[in-house]
Amino acid sequence: MLVHPQFNPVALSLGPIQIHWYGLTYLVAFGLFLFLAARRVGKPWYAEAGWTRRDVEDMLFYGVVGVVVGGRLGYALFYKPGHYLANPLEILQVWKGGMSFHGGFLGVVLALMWFGVQRKRSWLQIGDIVAPCAPTGLASGRVGNFINGELWGRAADPSLPWAMVFPQSGSAIARHPSQVYQFLLEGLLLFLLLWWYGRKPRAPGRVMAAFIIGYGVFRFIAEYFREPDSFLGLLALNMSMGQWLCLPMIATGAGLWWWFGRRAEARA
């Protein structure tokens, strides 16, 4: 049975300036997005449409704003609506933690749709460019979660070779390192699948829809090993809030994938 190493959350101190590991994982995520999206817009079908690296840099800015605003609002609305309705100014206190992937996803979608309106770009093309690049950012975030010893997993059999005690949980229970599971599933594996799927032209919107399906499925699976939020616990059918939020995501992604394909066939 392993014990979490209890990393110092501060990676580097320069006088009064402290650089946290979590901040570095965000920088890695942004850097990977710039590199991968630049490769994506270099594909002949995107280059012919006039996409450039400058567009990628601008999309990153819109995406960062969308993920922060959407992630925070999503956490307030999905997980603690009563608390934040009573204390609305606390929504602005992002340094206290509390972000929702599903809220951040919606925020990014809206921000990039606005980018498309501003630049007169197809939102389907935007989604298809961004989708294969997103999982590496998710993977970077899970590395940060593991370093911080947060979002630990459910109790595991102590004989499991990689079962781990997270002292931050306030107990000596062996747990699943669910951050690692999510890194491998919704990070690495989803990236490989989407990068392969997006290697050649697809019906507009289908790569984006594949991301929605893939993330929903992998997050749903990972939630079986992740400790549910203490203030929510398990909900109906013994499923977590994360799993309930994944179900409409999977259904929407599947419907969009089918619809985008039918529309492309009708136009052919």
C-alpha positions as CSV (number, residue, x, y, z in Angstrom):
1,M,0.0,0.0,0.0
2,L,1.4,3.4,-1.0
3,V,1.2,6.7,0.8
4,H,0.8,10.0,-1.1
5,P,4.2,11.8,-1.1
6,Q,2.7,15.0,0.3
7,F,4.3,17.3,-2.3
8,N,4.9,20.9,-1.4
9,P,2.3,22.8,-3.4
10,V,4.8,25.5,-4.0
11,A,7.2,24.5,-6.8
12,L,9.5,27.5,-6.6
13,S,9.9,30.6,-4.4
14,L,11.5,33.7,-5.7
15,G,11.5,36.1,-2.8
16,P,7.9,37.0,-2.0
17,I,6.8,35.3,-5.3
18,Q,5.6,31.7,-5.0
19,I,5.0,29.6,-8.1
20,H,2.6,26.7,-7.4
21,W,2.7,23.3,-9.1
22,Y,-0.9,23.8,-10.0
23,G,-0.1,27.0,-11.9
24,L,2.7,25.3,-13.7
25,T,0.3,22.5,-14.9
26,Y,-2.0,25.2,-16.3
27,L,1.0,26.7,-18.2
28,V,1.8,23.2,-19.6
29,A,-1.8,22.8,-20.7
30,F,-1.8,26.2,-22.5
31,G,1.6,25.4,-24.1
32,L,0.4,22.0,-25.3
33,F,-2.8,23.5,-26.7
34,L,-0.8,26.1,-28.7
35,F,1.5,23.4,-30.1
36,L,-1.2,20.8,-30.9
37,A,-3.8,23.3,-32.3
38,A,-1.1,24.8,-34.5
39,R,-0.6,21.3,-35.9
40,R,-4.3,21.0,-36.4
41,V,-4.7,24.3,-38.4
42,G,-1.8,23.2,-40.6
43,K,-4.0,20.4,-42.0
44,P,-4.7,21.1,-45.7
45,W,-8.5,21.4,-45.2
46,Y,-8.0,24.0,-42.4
47,A,-5.1,25.9,-44.1
48,E,-7.3,26.2,-47.2
49,A,-10.0,27.8,-45.1
50,G,-7.4,30.5,-43.9
51,W,-6.7,29.3,-40.4
52,T,-3.4,30.5,-38.9
53,R,-1.4,30.3,-35.7
54,R,-2.7,33.7,-34.7
55,D,-6.2,32.3,-34.7
56,V,-5.0,29.6,-32.4
57,E,-3.5,32.1,-29.9
58,D,-6.8,34.1,-29.9
59,M,-8.8,30.9,-29.4
60,L,-6.7,30.1,-26.4
61,F,-7.5,33.5,-24.8
62,Y,-11.2,33.1,-25.4
63,G,-11.0,29.5,-24.1
64,V,-9.2,30.5,-20.8
65,V,-11.8,33.2,-20.1
66,G,-14.6,30.7,-20.8
67,V,-13.2,27.9,-18.7
68,V,-12.6,30.1,-15.6
69,V,-15.9,31.9,-15.7
70,G,-17.9,28.8,-16.7
71,G,-16.1,26.5,-14.3
72,R,-16.7,28.7,-11.4
73,L,-20.4,29.4,-12.2
74,G,-20.9,25.7,-12.9
75,Y,-19.6,24.8,-9.5
76,A,-21.8,27.3,-7.8
77,L,-24.9,26.2,-9.7
78,F,-24.4,22.4,-9.9
79,Y,-22.8,21.7,-6.6
80,K,-23.6,24.4,-4.0
81,P,-26.5,26.5,-5.3
82,G,-28.0,27.2,-1.9
83,H,-24.7,28.4,-0.4
84,Y,-23.8,30.7,-3.3
85,L,-27.3,32.1,-3.7
86,A,-27.0,33.2,0.0
87,N,-23.4,34.4,-0.5
88,P,-23.2,35.5,-4.2
89,L,-19.9,37.5,-3.8
90,E,-18.1,34.3,-2.9
91,I,-18.5,33.2,-6.5
92,L,-15.7,35.7,-7.3
93,Q,-13.4,34.2,-4.7
94,V,-11.8,31.7,-7.2
95,W,-8.7,31.4,-5.1
96,K,-10.7,29.4,-2.5
97,G,-11.2,26.6,-5.0
98,G,-14.3,25.0,-6.5
99,M,-14.5,24.5,-10.3
100,S,-16.7,22.3,-12.4
101,F,-15.6,20.7,-15.6
102,H,-19.1,20.6,-17.0
103,G,-19.5,24.3,-16.3
104,G,-16.1,25.0,-17.7
105,F,-17.0,23.0,-20.8
106,L,-20.1,25.1,-21.4
107,G,-18.1,28.3,-20.8
108,V,-15.6,27.3,-23.4
109,V,-18.3,26.4,-25.9
110,L,-20.0,29.8,-25.5
111,A,-16.6,31.7,-25.6
112,L,-15.5,29.9,-28.8
113,M,-18.9,30.4,-30.4
114,W,-18.5,34.2,-29.7
115,F,-15.0,33.9,-31.2
116,G,-16.6,32.4,-34.3
117,V,-19.1,35.2,-34.5
118,Q,-16.4,37.8,-34.1
119,R,-14.1,36.2,-36.8
120,K,-17.0,34.9,-39.0
121,R,-15.7,31.4,-38.5
122,S,-17.7,28.2,-38.5
123,W,-18.3,27.0,-34.9
124,L,-18.2,23.5,-36.1
125,Q,-14.7,24.0,-37.5
126,I,-13.6,25.6,-34.3
127,G,-14.9,22.7,-32.3
128,D,-13.2,20.2,-34.6
129,I,-9.8,22.0,-34.3
130,V,-10.0,22.4,-30.5
131,A,-11.5,19.0,-29.5
132,P,-8.4,16.8,-30.0
133,C,-6.2,19.4,-28.2
134,A,-8.4,19.5,-25.1
135,P,-7.6,16.2,-23.4
136,T,-3.9,17.1,-22.8
137,G,-5.1,20.1,-20.8
138,L,-7.4,17.8,-18.8
139,A,-4.4,15.5,-18.2
140,S,-2.3,18.4,-17.0
141,G,-5.1,19.4,-14.5
142,R,-5.2,15.8,-13.1
143,V,-1.4,15.9,-12.5
144,G,-2.0,19.1,-10.5
145,N,-4.8,17.3,-8.6
146,F,-2.5,14.5,-7.7
147,I,0.3,16.7,-6.6
148,N,-2.1,18.6,-4.4
149,G,-3.5,15.3,-3.0
150,E,-7.0,16.4,-3.8
151,L,-10.0,14.7,-5.4
152,W,-8.9,11.4,-4.0
153,G,-10.5,8.1,-4.8
154,R,-12.9,5.8,-3.0
155,A,-11.7,3.1,-0.6
156,A,-9.8,0.3,-2.3
157,D,-8.6,-3.1,-1.3
158,P,-5.3,-2.5,0.5
159,S,-3.8,-5.5,-1.4
160,L,-4.2,-3.5,-4.7
161,P,-0.6,-2.7,-5.6
162,W,-1.3,1.0,-6.4
163,A,-3.8,1.6,-3.6
164,M,-2.8,4.8,-1.8
165,V,-3.4,6.5,1.5
166,F,-4.1,10.2,1.1
167,P,-3.4,11.9,4.5
168,Q,-5.3,15.0,3.2
169,S,-8.5,12.9,3.5
170,G,-8.1,12.8,7.2
171,S,-8.0,9.0,7.3
172,A,-5.5,6.1,6.8
173,I,-7.9,4.3,4.4
174,A,-6.3,2.9,1.2
175,R,-7.9,4.6,-1.8
176,H,-7.9,4.5,-5.5
177,P,-5.6,7.1,-7.0
178,S,-8.5,8.4,-9.1
179,Q,-6.6,11.4,-10.4
180,V,-4.2,8.9,-12.1
181,Y,-7.2,7.0,-13.6
182,Q,-8.6,10.2,-15.0
183,F,-5.2,11.3,-16.3
184,L,-5.0,8.0,-18.2
185,L,-8.7,7.9,-19.4
186,E,-9.9,11.4,-20.1
187,G,-6.4,12.7,-20.7
188,L,-4.1,10.3,-22.5
189,L,-6.5,7.7,-24.0
190,L,-9.0,10.3,-25.1
191,F,-6.2,12.4,-26.7
192,L,-4.9,9.4,-28.6
193,L,-8.4,8.4,-29.9
194,L,-9.3,11.9,-31.0
195,W,-6.0,12.7,-32.6
196,W,-6.3,9.5,-34.6
197,Y,-10.0,10.2,-35.5
198,G,-9.2,13.8,-36.5
199,R,-6.2,12.8,-38.7
200,K,-8.3,13.1,-41.8
201,P,-11.4,15.1,-42.9
202,R,-14.6,14.2,-41.2
203,A,-18.1,15.6,-41.5
204,P,-18.0,19.1,-39.9
205,G,-18.7,18.8,-36.2
206,R,-18.1,15.1,-35.8
207,V,-14.6,15.4,-34.1
208,M,-16.1,17.8,-31.6
209,A,-19.0,15.4,-31.0
210,A,-16.6,12.5,-30.5
211,F,-14.9,14.5,-27.8
212,I,-18.2,15.1,-26.0
213,I,-19.1,11.4,-26.1
214,G,-15.6,10.2,-25.2
215,Y,-15.2,12.6,-22.2
216,G,-18.6,11.8,-20.9
217,V,-18.0,8.0,-21.1
218,F,-14.5,8.1,-19.5
219,R,-15.5,10.5,-16.8
220,F,-18.6,8.4,-16.0
221,I,-16.3,5.3,-15.6
222,A,-13.8,7.2,-13.5
223,E,-16.5,8.5,-11.1
224,Y,-16.9,4.9,-9.9
225,F,-13.5,5.2,-8.4
226,R,-13.6,8.8,-7.3
227,E,-14.8,9.8,-3.8
228,P,-18.0,11.8,-4.3
229,D,-18.2,15.3,-2.9
230,S,-18.8,15.1,0.9
231,F,-21.5,17.7,0.8
232,L,-23.4,15.7,-1.9
233,G,-22.5,12.1,-1.5
234,L,-24.1,9.7,-3.9
235,L,-27.4,10.6,-5.5
236,A,-30.2,8.6,-7.1
237,L,-29.2,5.1,-8.4
238,N,-26.0,5.4,-6.3
239,M,-24.5,7.7,-8.9
240,S,-22.4,10.8,-8.2
241,M,-23.3,14.3,-9.4
242,G,-20.4,14.0,-12.0
243,Q,-22.1,10.9,-13.4
244,W,-25.5,12.5,-13.7
245,L,-23.9,15.4,-15.5
246,C,-22.2,13.0,-17.9
247,L,-25.4,11.3,-19.0
248,P,-26.8,14.3,-20.9
249,M,-23.3,15.0,-22.2
250,I,-23.0,11.5,-23.7
251,A,-26.6,11.7,-25.2
252,T,-26.0,15.1,-26.7
253,G,-22.7,14.1,-28.2
254,A,-24.2,10.9,-29.8
255,G,-27.1,12.9,-31.2
256,L,-24.8,15.6,-32.6
257,W,-22.4,13.0,-34.1
258,W,-25.4,11.3,-35.9
259,W,-26.9,14.6,-37.0
260,F,-23.6,16.1,-38.3
261,G,-23.1,12.9,-40.4
262,R,-26.6,12.9,-41.9
263,R,-26.3,16.6,-42.7
264,A,-23.0,16.1,-44.5
265,E,-24.5,13.2,-46.5
266,A,-27.4,15.3,-47.5
267,R,-25.1,18.0,-48.8
268,A,-22.9,15.6,-50.7
